[in-house]
Amino acid sequence: MLTACSATDAEQSVARALRAPAPPSSDAASLPMRELVRMATLAPSSHNTQCWRFQISDKSILIAPDLARRCPAVDPDDHHVFVSLGCAAENMVHAALASGLYADPRFDPTGDGRIAVNLEATQRRISPLFQAISERQCTRSDYDGQPISPTELRQLEQVGTGDGVSVRLLTARPAMESVLAYVVEGNTAQMNDAAFVAELKAWIRFGADEAIRTGDGLFAGASGNPALPRWLGSRMMGLFFTPKSENERYSRQIRNSAGIAVFVSERNDKAHWVEAGRCYERFALQATAFGIRNAFLNQPVEVGTIRPQFAAWLGLKAGERPDLVVRFGRGPAMPFSMRRPVQAVLA
Ligand SMILES: Cc1cc2nc3c(=O)[nH]c(=O)nc-3n(C[C@H](O)[C@H](O)[C@H](O)COP(=O)(O)O)c2cc1C
């Protein structure tokens, strides 16, 4: 059996190998469509469910939700599913450009909803956002408490804004303390919700062997916990994963962040959720390019009874939805999470 330490090393060598970018093709005709899909799968997804299916055709790629991977307890209206698809589409845009293709993702609401990404030949460009794809991660470490420069903040705000989606960057301490109060309230509600905890536990990969076998889920090491066999990790979770310990961690980690970003949709529908995912992913890639880390604090937008109060605190208009809450700052990297192979996500 793998030990805790070697298990983490094993998971990390596989996770790193999966992230390595293939050298861009010099021949647009021999377009590596599967490589575009692979780069899209390096995007974040809620609970690392990788809730997507890709269909490659001649000049386009369809990104559809894999609803067998939905998480009804934390995400009853599939908001996070469509945000995750938006993140994948955004990665594809930058990967396509690096292969000499202009990618134009359009949301198609028919059926369950999907994204059609049409591809056209264009001048090849290796952007800093493309280069950040394989390095980006949701980093749940402590940050250094130092501010981010005004130039970096402006750039993050610019890339995090889209069609009907805006981002608010909160860097004043009183505002961050107010968000913390919503996070603590939401976290306490979630941890006292048996369905939420059972669903979360089902997506935790306590050991590296489990993470490598499934290629998905929340690898315990990526949250700074030791890699353990499932039977032991599951028992330890019951002992150490308490509302008090988690709320203390969130308090410390918000206080050592440089700021909090809140993404807001003008309208509460799937098209805007996809757009929010695209805006968040650009923000995360730009942050990575700047050496800035980020991690989600989504409790205030996930708990249905708290979201309207949080929206009112933000001063949102009727019909607007707060989509995502993210802390950011500089700090150490954490182990990378796993991905399934391309073959597993092709329709
Ligand atoms: C829509 C969405 C919601 C998420 N919500 C949370 C969250 O509330 N807390 C958290 O720690 N991570 C959250 N994540 C991050 C995922 O757990 C993470 O993307 C996944 O584990 C893959 O890891 P990576 O982003 O480091 O590649 C969310 C991601 C997405 C796309």
The ligand as an SDF file (V2000), in Angstrom:
LIG
                    3D

 31 33  0  0  0  0  0  0  0  0999 V2000
  -18.1870   26.8910  -10.1790 C   0  0  0  0  0  0  0  0  0  0  0  0
  -17.1010   26.4720   -9.2180 C   0  0  0  0  0  0  0  0  0  0  0  0
  -17.3570   26.4960   -7.8460 C   0  0  0  0  0  0  0  0  0  0  0  0
  -16.3360   26.1410   -6.9520 C   0  0  0  0  0  0  0  0  0  0  0  0
  -16.5730   26.2430   -5.6100 N   0  0  0  0  0  0  0  0  0  0  0  0
  -15.5660   26.0060   -4.7370 C   0  0  0  0  0  0  0  0  0  0  0  0
  -15.7350   26.2520   -3.3400 C   0  0  0  0  0  0  0  0  0  0  0  0
  -16.8050   26.6870   -2.8850 O   0  0  0  0  0  0  0  0  0  0  0  0
  -14.6940   26.0180   -2.4950 N   0  0  0  0  0  0  0  0  0  0  0  0
  -13.4870   25.5690   -2.9810 C   0  0  0  0  0  0  0  0  0  0  0  0
  -12.5650   25.3830   -2.1810 O   0  0  0  0  0  0  0  0  0  0  0  0
  -13.2940   25.3400   -4.2930 N   0  0  0  0  0  0  0  0  0  0  0  0
  -14.2890   25.5530   -5.1750 C   0  0  0  0  0  0  0  0  0  0  0  0
  -14.0870   25.3630   -6.5170 N   0  0  0  0  0  0  0  0  0  0  0  0
  -12.7670   24.9360   -6.9920 C   0  0  0  0  0  0  0  0  0  0  0  0
  -12.7350   23.4750   -7.4060 C   0  0  0  0  0  0  0  0  0  0  0  0
  -12.8170   22.6400   -6.2780 O   0  0  0  0  0  0  0  0  0  0  0  0
  -11.4510   23.2360   -8.2010 C   0  0  0  0  0  0  0  0  0  0  0  0
  -11.5300   23.9550   -9.3830 O   0  0  0  0  0  0  0  0  0  0  0  0
  -11.2260   21.7690   -8.5270 C   0  0  0  0  0  0  0  0  0  0  0  0
  -10.9920   21.0440   -7.3580 O   0  0  0  0  0  0  0  0  0  0  0  0
  -10.0550   21.5640   -9.4780 C   0  0  0  0  0  0  0  0  0  0  0  0
   -8.8750   22.0880   -8.9170 O   0  0  0  0  0  0  0  0  0  0  0  0
   -8.0150   23.1990   -9.6640 P   0  0  0  0  0  0  0  0  0  0  0  0
   -8.9090   24.3740   -9.9130 O   0  0  0  0  0  0  0  0  0  0  0  0
   -6.9090   23.5240   -8.7240 O   0  0  0  0  0  0  0  0  0  0  0  0
   -7.5270   22.6200  -10.9540 O   0  0  0  0  0  0  0  0  0  0  0  0
  -15.0730   25.7090   -7.4400 C   0  0  0  0  0  0  0  0  0  0  0  0
  -14.8480   25.6860   -8.8180 C   0  0  0  0  0  0  0  0  0  0  0  0
  -15.8470   26.0840   -9.7010 C   0  0  0  0  0  0  0  0  0  0  0  0
  -15.5640   26.0960  -11.1790 C   0  0  0  0  0  0  0  0  0  0  0  0
  1  2  1  0
  2  3  1  0
  2 30  2  0
  3  4  2  0
  4  5  1  0
  4 28  1  0
  5  6  2  0
  6  7  1  0
  6 13  1  0
  7  8  2  0
  7  9  1  0
  9 10  1  0
 10 11  2  0
 10 12  1  0
 12 13  2  0
 13 14  1  0
 14 15  1  0
 14 28  1  0
 15 16  1  0
 16 17  1  0
 16 18  1  0
 18 19  1  0
 18 20  1  0
 20 21  1  0
 20 22  1  0
 22 23  1  0
 23 24  1  0
 24 25  2  0
 24 26  1  0
 24 27  1  0
 28 29  2  0
 29 30  1  0
 30 31  1  0
M  END
$$$$
